[in-house]
Amino acid sequence: MSGVLAIGGGFLLPPAYMSLLRLPTREAIGTALAAAGILAVPGGVVHYWLGHVDLTRSAWLACGVIPASYLGARVDLWLRARWLERLYAVALIVVAIWFFAQPG
């Protein structure tokens, strides 16, 4: 389902890891990010070969993603697990509302 929605493993994998594998929140989110990153490489290469990648936009995206990843990791270490779970739940709700609000 997360592949169909094009939002990566962060949508379904962490809740599945937490409920099915009983992983703590931080480990579930980190594991999902690692899995998504590994799976993104072959997909990105194929799309590049097919001409679907705009390298200029990709470079701009990387300029934002790299510092944001560092910041996110620091916030994760700073927050208590309960607040991290709440923040993650709010993020999922915002993404769900955004998807439902899209036309067509």
Secondary structure, DSSP 8 states (H G I E B T S, - for coil): -HHHHT--TTTTHHHHHHHHS---HHHHHHHHHHHHHHHHHHHHHHHHHTT---HHHHHHHHHHHHHHHHHHHHHHHHS-HHHHHHHHHHHHHHHHHHHHHS--
